[in-house]
Amino acid sequence: MISKQKIVSLLLLLLCSIPMLSQGFLRAEGKEIVNDKGAFLLKSIGTGNWMIQEGYMMQSTGANINTHTQFRNKLASVIGEEKTADFYKNWLANQFSKSDLDSMKQWGFNAVRPALHYKWFTLPIQQEKRNSQEQLSNTWLPKGFAMLDSLVSWCKANQMYVIFDMHGTPGGQGKDANISDYDPQYPSLWESKDNQKKLITLWKEIATRYKDEPWVGGYELINEPNWNVDQTGNQNGCECTDNEALWDLHQELIEAVREVDQKHLIFISGNCWGNNYNGFENHSLKDIDDNVALTFHKYWNTNHQNSITAWLEMRDKYNMPIWMSESGENSNQWFAEAIELFESNNIGWSWWPVKKSRLNNVLRVATPQNYLQLIHSWEEGQTPLDADQTYKAVMDYAEAQKTENCIVGKDVIYALLHENSYQATEPFKTHQLNTWIQCVDYDLGNEEAAYHDSVSQDIHNGDVKWSVWNSGNQYRNDGVDIGLNNGEYYVGWTEDNEWLQFTILIPQEGEYNIQLKAAGEAGVVSVLADSKIVAENVWINETKDPFGWKTTKIKKVQLPKGEVKLRLYINEGGCNLQSFSISQCK
């Protein structure tokens, strides 16, 4: 006789063997993106540098190497085609992998937006053969489709959607070559019917292969077009009034996809990096398909409600969903404000990108020293490294891209995905009494909740651009200015009325001594416990050495019992702050 325990075990085994049920295809339903369970708010992240390398993420702009092709050509000229192919094999395996996607799911993302480069899927038109009627052939390359197959399988396992984003089109879709890998020695997407036909054929091939896959969330046909298609105004199409060529091509793309795939949601993009929709209202494109969403991108402007008014009006006017399909490259404060803005207006979002060697990503790549040496050697006037040194440097950089070799930006993740109130905070680390607490380990949270700093985000305003929110550019992506000296982080560049908050468990009410290590200029600090001043206007003596840490003792500070929000308030700035400790008075 089979025991009840064995029956339960067999049932559990059977349930585990059943594939996870899909939530259904994403689709447009009036002004909302929905699936079979109802309205669905996309919380996505872009793969960035995986299939299409950009100069700023490869850290090569100082050497005037700004595009994917420029980097590849430079590398091949030094180490040869065979070793260059070895590098790209490792790069593609490491820069985005299943472990990255597993992490994204764990942190709370529900979709991924891979930036595709057509060159992994088909040949450039100048390398294709033509028949006797001068018609272009289409050679399919297995590598690109194999990568998509793997990505779809990872998404299926994690119950996440993947939205294919054509980031680099045949010929390139914009004068901003960094983004699209545009090469001015060849015709662009807009200057060549052959390039347009290749893009149409490529999308039709992608749709044919994935037409029945529900975890494919949709097709973003052209990322950030930025071309003067009207031959008026600036080169990036920001002043085009009709955009007829742009809308004509989108219509051809949609019609080609719909020949083979009637299920998937299609995303379209305006000119001027996706933000100029002039002419759309007069074009038949707006009426040819009811499973289409409009995209927009948002960088470096304010997060006030009026910053998205135009998009909300478009959503109402055309009764179509809108998706903010790319944003990022700012501080945690800007991130949190933007996410609150989008979600309060029922707008899904996608962040850019998942990883690079900067602070403002969920995964931070620790750049090997020999790769930095290589990039510096490529700059004008420097002596280049030899082939063996170059090969080792780029292979080490590819190895550094692995998930397990990256630093998890938990402060960035908190800014993007914490579901508490805007003023909520959480401990960055668990702090103990009688140990040194690093000043850089203040609480997670927004400006005016976990800290206050004079500059906490980058808002482009007129001629004021590229504001630095963390002057030391170390450790965290907040407005707090953090430096590094001899392997130790410290809070520096302090100004009057800035402060830091630390959540600390105090075992019992009573008097405690606080010791504070500081250096540099003289300063004045106060201590607050749960918003109550418990030590006021404590003088910090000047040291001649900006890193010659000296301890200031603050005696008999009355602290309450429990989880205390302790604020270190800087009345007069100038000093560098390293750490502090708390011990109970004997």
C-alpha positions in Angstrom: 0.0 0.0 0.0 1.3 3.5 -1.0 1.7 5.8 2.0 0.2 9.3 2.1 3.7 10.7 2.3 4.6 8.9 -1.0 1.4 10.1 -2.7 2.2 13.7 -1.7 5.8 13.3 -2.9 4.6 11.9 -6.2 2.1 14.8 -6.6 4.8 17.4 -5.9 7.1 15.7 -8.4 4.4 15.7 -11.0 3.7 19.4 -10.4 7.3 20.3 -10.6 7.6 18.5 -14.0 4.8 20.6 -15.5 6.1 23.6 -17.4 5.3 27.0 -15.9 2.1 28.4 -17.4 2.5 31.5 -19.4 0.7 34.7 -18.4 -0.2 35.1 -22.1 1.1 37.4 -24.8 1.5 41.0 -24.0 -0.9 43.1 -26.1 -2.5 46.5 -26.4 -5.9 46.9 -25.0 -7.0 50.5 -25.5 -4.5 52.6 -23.5 -3.1 49.7 -21.5 -0.6 46.9 -22.0 -2.2 43.7 -20.8 -1.8 40.0 -20.7 -4.2 37.2 -19.8 -4.2 38.2 -16.2 -5.0 41.9 -16.9 -3.0 45.1 -16.9 0.7 44.6 -16.9 3.3 47.2 -15.9 6.6 46.5 -17.5 9.6 46.9 -15.2 12.4 46.1 -17.5 16.2 46.5 -17.9 18.2 46.8 -21.1 21.2 44.6 -21.9 23.2 47.6 -23.2 26.7 46.6 -24.2 26.1 42.9 -24.9 25.4 42.7 -28.6 26.2 46.3 -29.6 29.2 47.9 -27.9 29.1 51.7 -27.3 32.3 53.7 -26.8 31.4 55.2 -23.5 30.6 51.7 -22.0 33.8 50.3 -23.5 35.6 53.3 -22.0 37.3 54.0 -25.3 35.9 57.5 -26.2 39.2 59.1 -25.2 40.9 57.2 -28.0 38.1 58.3 -30.4 36.8 54.8 -30.6 33.0 55.4 -30.2 31.2 52.6 -32.0 31.0 48.9 -32.0 32.6 48.6 -35.5 35.4 51.0 -34.6 36.3 49.0 -31.5 36.2 45.7 -33.4 38.3 47.0 -36.3 40.9 48.5 -33.9 41.1 45.2 -32.0 41.5 43.2 -35.2 44.2 45.5 -36.5 46.3 44.7 -33.4 45.6 41.0 -32.6 44.1 39.7 -35.9 40.7 38.3 -36.8 41.1 34.9 -35.1 41.8 36.3 -31.7 39.2 39.0 -32.2 36.7 36.3 -32.8 37.9 34.6 -29.6 37.3 37.8 -27.6 33.8 38.2 -29.0 32.9 34.6 -28.2 33.9 35.2 -24.6 32.3 38.7 -24.5 28.9 37.4 -25.7 29.0 34.5 -23.2 30.0 36.7 -20.2 28.5 40.1 -20.7 24.9 38.9 -20.3 24.1 35.4 -19.3 21.4 33.3 -17.5 22.9 34.2 -14.1 22.3 37.9 -14.9 18.7 37.2 -15.8 18.2 35.1 -12.7 19.4 38.0 -10.6 17.1 40.4 -12.4 14.2 38.2 -11.6 15.2 37.9 -7.9 15.5 41.7 -7.6 12.1 42.4 -9.0 12.4 43.1 -12.8 9.7 41.4 -14.9 11.2 42.0 -18.4 14.4 42.4 -20.3 15.1 44.6 -23.3 18.1 43.2 -25.3 19.8 45.8 -27.6 20.2 43.9 -30.8 22.8 44.6 -33.6 21.7 43.3 -37.0 25.3 42.2 -37.7 24.9 39.1 -35.5 21.9 38.0 -37.6 22.7 39.0 -41.2 25.5 40.4 -43.3 25.8 44.2 -44.2 24.5 44.9 -47.7 28.0 45.6 -49.0 28.9 42.0 -48.2 25.8 40.3 -49.7 25.6 38.8 -53.2 23.2 40.1 -55.8 21.4 38.1 -58.5 21.2 38.9 -62.2 18.4 41.3 -61.5 20.6 43.1 -58.9 18.4 41.9 -56.1 20.1 41.5 -52.8 20.3 38.1 -51.1 19.9 37.7 -47.3 22.4 35.6 -45.5 21.3 34.5 -42.1 24.0 34.1 -39.4 23.2 31.4 -36.7 25.0 33.2 -33.8 22.4 36.0 -33.3 19.4 33.6 -33.4 21.1 31.2 -31.1 21.6 34.0 -28.6 17.9 35.0 -28.8 16.9 31.3 -28.4 18.9 31.1 -25.2 17.6 34.4 -23.9 14.0 33.4 -24.6 14.6 30.1 -22.7 16.0 32.0 -19.7 13.0 34.3 -19.7 10.6 31.4 -19.9 12.3 29.8 -16.9 12.0 33.0 -14.9 8.5 34.0 -16.2 9.9 37.2 -17.6 9.1 38.9 -20.9 11.8 39.7 -23.4 11.3 42.7 -25.8 13.5 42.6 -28.8 15.0 46.1 -29.4 16.7 46.7 -32.8 19.4 49.0 -31.5 21.6 48.8 -34.5 19.8 48.7 -37.9 21.4 47.9 -41.3 23.3 51.1 -42.2 22.5 52.7 -38.8 19.4 54.7 -38.0 20.9 57.9 -36.6 23.7 60.4 -36.9 24.5 59.6 -33.3 26.8 56.8 -34.4 27.6 55.7 -30.8 24.1 54.2 -30.5 23.5 52.7 -33.9 27.0 51.9 -35.1 26.4 54.2 -38.1 29.4 54.4 -40.4 29.4 57.5 -42.6 31.4 55.8 -45.4 28.4 53.7 -46.2 24.7 54.7 -46.7 22.5 54.9 -43.6 19.2 53.2 -43.2 17.5 56.3 -44.5 19.8 56.6 -47.6 19.5 53.0 -48.8 16.4 51.1 -49.9 18.6 48.0 -49.7 19.2 48.7 -46.0 15.5 49.2 -45.4 14.6 46.0 -47.2 17.2 44.1 -45.1 15.7 45.5 -41.9 12.2 44.5 -43.1 13.3 41.0 -44.0 15.2 40.6 -40.7 12.1 41.6 -38.6 10.0 39.2 -40.7 12.5 36.4 -40.0 12.5 37.2 -36.2 8.7 37.2 -36.2 8.5 33.9 -38.1 10.8 32.2 -35.5 9.1 33.6 -32.4 5.5 34.1 -33.5 4.2 31.4 -31.1 6.4 32.3 -28.0 4.3 34.1 -25.4 7.3 35.1 -23.3 8.5 37.3 -26.2 6.8 40.5 -25.0 7.1 42.4 -28.3 9.2 43.9 -31.0 10.7 47.4 -30.8 11.3 48.0 -34.4 13.8 50.8 -34.5 15.6 52.2 -31.4 16.1 56.0 -31.2 15.9 57.1 -34.8 17.8 60.4 -35.1 18.1 61.5 -38.7 17.0 64.6 -40.6 14.5 62.7 -42.8 12.7 65.9 -43.8 16.0 67.7 -44.7 15.0 70.5 -42.3 16.6 71.5 -39.1 19.3 69.7 -37.2 20.9 66.5 -38.2 19.2 64.4 -35.5 15.7 65.0 -36.7 14.5 67.0 -33.7 13.0 69.7 -36.0 11.4 67.5 -38.6 7.7 68.3 -39.0 6.5 65.4 -41.1 8.8 62.4 -40.5 7.2 60.8 -43.5 10.1 58.5 -44.3 10.2 57.3 -40.7 6.5 56.5 -40.5 6.5 54.9 -44.0 9.2 52.5 -42.9 7.5 51.7 -39.7 4.3 50.9 -41.7 6.3 48.6 -44.0 7.9 46.9 -41.0 4.5 46.3 -39.3 2.9 45.0 -42.4 5.8 42.5 -42.9 5.6 41.3 -39.3 1.9 40.8 -39.5 2.2 38.6 -42.6 3.6 35.9 -40.3 2.8 37.1 -36.7 -0.6 38.5 -35.7 0.0 38.1 -31.9 2.9 40.1 -30.7 2.8 43.7 -29.5 4.8 46.1 -31.7 6.6 49.2 -30.3 7.3 52.2 -32.5 9.6 55.1 -31.9 9.6 58.7 -33.0 12.5 60.7 -34.4 15.1 62.7 -32.3 16.1 59.7 -30.2 12.6 58.5 -30.1 10.9 61.7 -29.0 9.7 63.5 -32.1 6.3 62.2 -33.2 5.5 65.0 -35.6 3.5 63.8 -38.6 2.2 60.7 -36.9 -1.3 62.1 -36.6 -1.5 62.6 -40.4 -0.1 59.2 -41.3 -2.1 56.1 -42.0 0.3 54.2 -39.7 -1.7 55.1 -36.7 -4.7 53.3 -38.1 -3.2 50.1 -39.6 -2.9 48.0 -36.4 -4.5 48.0 -33.0 -1.7 46.0 -31.3 0.9 48.8 -31.2 2.4 50.9 -28.4 4.2 54.2 -28.6 7.6 54.5 -26.9 9.5 57.5 -25.5 12.9 57.9 -23.7 13.7 60.1 -20.8 17.1 61.4 -19.8 18.4 64.3 -17.7 15.3 66.4 -17.4 13.1 67.0 -14.4 10.7 64.4 -13.0 7.8 66.8 -12.5 4.4 65.8 -13.9 4.7 68.3 -16.7 7.7 66.4 -18.1 5.5 63.6 -19.3 2.3 65.6 -20.1 2.9 65.3 -23.9 3.1 61.5 -23.7 -0.1 61.3 -21.6 -1.9 63.4 -24.1 -0.7 61.2 -26.9 -1.9 58.1 -25.0 -5.4 59.7 -24.7 -5.5 61.1 -28.2 -4.6 57.9 -30.0 -6.1 55.5 -27.4 -2.7 53.6 -27.5 -0.4 52.4 -24.7 2.8 54.2 -24.1 6.0 52.7 -22.8 9.1 54.5 -21.5 11.5 52.1 -23.1 14.8 53.6 -22.0 16.1 55.8 -19.2 19.0 55.8 -16.7 22.5 57.3 -16.6 21.8 59.4 -13.5 21.7 59.3 -9.7 19.6 57.1 -7.4 17.6 60.2 -6.5 16.7 60.9 -10.1 15.9 57.2 -10.6 13.5 57.0 -7.7 11.7 60.2 -8.7 11.4 58.9 -12.3 10.0 55.5 -11.3 7.5 57.2 -8.9 6.4 59.5 -11.8 6.0 56.6 -14.3 4.2 54.2 -12.0 1.8 56.8 -10.6 0.8 57.5 -14.2 0.5 53.8 -15.2 3.6 53.9 -17.5 5.9 50.9 -17.7 9.6 51.5 -17.9 13.0 50.0 -18.9 16.3 51.0 -17.4 19.6 51.3 -19.2 21.8 49.3 -18.9 22.2 46.3 -16.7 26.0 46.6 -16.3 29.1 48.7 -17.0 32.0 50.2 -15.2 30.1 53.0 -13.5 28.2 53.4 -10.2 24.7 53.9 -11.7 24.0 50.3 -12.7 22.6 47.3 -10.9 25.8 45.4 -11.7 29.1 47.3 -11.7 32.0 45.9 -13.7 35.4 46.2 -11.9 37.7 47.1 -14.8 41.0 45.3 -14.9 44.0 47.6 -14.7 45.5 46.1 -17.9 42.4 47.0 -19.8 42.6 50.6 -18.6 46.2 50.6 -19.6 45.2 49.3 -23.1 42.7 52.0 -23.6 45.1 54.7 -22.5 47.7 53.3 -24.9 45.3 53.8 -27.7 44.9 57.5 -26.9 46.9 60.0 -29.1 50.6 60.1 -28.3 50.6 57.0 -26.2 52.7 53.8 -27.0 50.2 51.0 -27.9 50.5 47.6 -26.2 51.7 44.7 -28.3 49.3 42.0 -29.6 49.8 39.6 -26.6 49.2 42.3 -24.1 46.2 43.6 -26.0 44.7 40.1 -26.2 45.1 39.5 -22.5 43.7 42.8 -21.6 40.5 42.4 -23.6 40.0 38.8 -22.5 40.4 39.9 -18.9 37.8 42.6 -19.5 35.5 40.0 -20.9 36.0 37.8 -17.8 35.2 40.8 -15.6 31.8 41.0 -17.2 30.6 37.8 -15.5 27.9 38.2 -13.0 29.9 36.7 -10.2 32.8 39.2 -10.9 30.6 42.3 -10.8 29.7 44.4 -7.8 25.9 44.4 -7.0 24.7 48.0 -6.8 22.1 47.4 -4.0 21.6 51.2 -3.7 20.6 51.3 -7.4 18.3 48.3 -7.0 16.6 49.9 -4.0 16.1 53.2 -5.9 14.5 51.3 -8.8 12.5 48.6 -7.2 11.7 49.2 -3.5 7.9 49.2 -3.1 7.7 51.2 0.1 6.8 54.9 0.3 9.1 57.5 -1.3 10.3 58.5 2.2 11.1 54.9 3.3 14.7 53.9 4.3 16.4 50.7 5.0 19.8 49.9 6.6 22.6 49.7 4.1 24.4 47.4 6.5 23.7 46.0 10.0 25.6 48.2 12.4 26.9 47.1 15.8 27.8 48.9 18.9 31.5 49.0 19.9 32.7 48.7 16.3 33.7 51.4 13.8 30.8 52.2 11.5 31.9 53.6 8.1 30.3 56.9 7.3 29.8 55.7 3.7 27.4 53.0 5.0 24.5 55.3 5.7 20.9 54.1 5.1 19.4 53.2 1.7 16.8 55.7 0.6 16.1 59.0 -1.2 17.5 62.4 -0.6 15.9 64.0 2.5 15.1 60.6 3.8 18.5 58.8 4.1 20.8 61.8 3.6 20.9 65.4 2.4 23.4 66.7 0.0 23.6 70.0 -2.0 23.6 68.2 -5.4 21.8 64.8 -5.7 21.0 64.4 -9.5 21.9 65.6 -12.9 19.3 67.9 -14.5 20.3 69.5 -17.8 19.1 73.1 -17.6 20.2 75.4 -20.4 24.0 75.5 -20.4 24.2 73.6 -17.1 24.9 70.0 -18.0 26.7 67.0 -16.6 26.3 68.0 -12.9 28.4 65.7 -10.7 26.3 64.3 -7.8 29.0 62.2 -6.2 32.2 64.3 -6.4 34.5 61.4 -5.5 32.6 59.0 -7.9 33.1 56.1 -5.5 31.1 53.4 -3.8 27.5 54.6 -4.1 25.3 56.4 -6.7 23.7 58.9 -4.3 24.4 62.6 -3.9 26.7 61.9 -1.0 30.3 62.7 -2.1 32.5 59.7 -1.4 36.2 59.4 -2.0 38.8 56.6 -1.8 42.2 56.9 -0.1 44.6 54.0 0.4 41.7 51.5 0.0 39.4 53.2 2.5 36.2 55.1 1.5 35.3 58.4 3.2 32.7 61.1 3.0 34.3 64.3 1.7 33.5 67.6 0.0 31.1 68.2 2.9 29.0 71.4 2.9 27.0 73.2 5.5 23.7 71.5 6.5 24.3 68.2 4.8 23.6 65.0 6.8 23.7 61.2 6.9 21.3 58.8 8.6 22.2 55.4 10.1 19.7 52.9 11.4 21.2 51.4 14.6 19.7 49.0 17.2 20.2 50.5 20.7 19.8 47.7 23.3 18.6 50.0 26.1 17.9 53.7 26.8 20.8 55.5 28.4 24.0 57.5 27.9 26.4 56.5 25.2 29.8 57.8 24.0 30.3 58.5 20.3 33.8 58.7 18.7 34.0 60.3 15.3 37.1 60.0 13.0 37.6 63.1 10.8 40.3 64.9 9.0 41.1 67.9 6.8 39.5 71.3 7.5 37.7 72.1 10.7 34.0 71.5 11.0 31.0 71.5 13.2 28.6 68.5 13.6 25.5 67.7 15.6 23.9 64.3 16.3 20.2 63.6 16.2 18.3 60.5 17.3 14.9 60.0 15.8 14.9 63.7 14.8 15.8 64.9 18.3 19.1 66.7 18.9 21.2 64.7 21.4 24.6 66.4 20.8 24.8 69.9 19.3 27.6 71.9 17.6 30.5 69.6 18.3 33.7 71.2 17.0 36.0 69.1 14.7 39.6 70.2 14.8 41.5 70.8 11.6 44.3 68.4 10.6 47.0 69.4 8.1 46.7 66.0 6.4 43.3 65.6 4.7 43.5 61.9 5.5 45.3 62.2 8.9 42.3 60.8 10.8 41.8 62.1 14.4 39.1 61.1 16.8 36.7 63.5 18.3 34.9 62.2 21.4 31.2 63.1 22.0 30.4 62.1 25.6 27.2 61.1 27.4 24.8 61.2 24.5 21.3 60.2 25.6 19.9 57.6 23.2 16.5 55.8 23.3 16.0 52.1 23.2 15.2 50.3 19.9 15.8 50.9 16.2 17.1 54.4 16.2 17.5 56.7 13.2 20.8 58.4 14.0 21.6 61.4 12.0 25.1 62.9 11.7 24.4 66.5 10.9 27.1 68.7 9.4 26.5 72.3 10.7 29.7 73.6 9.1 31.3 71.6 6.3 34.8 71.2 5.0 36.0 68.2 7.0 36.3 64.6 5.7 34.4 61.9 7.7 35.7 58.4 7.9 33.8 56.4 10.6 32.3 56.6 14.1 31.6 54.2 17.0 29.0 54.1 19.7 29.6 52.5 23.1 27.5 52.6 26.3 28.8 54.7 29.2 30.1 52.6 32.1 
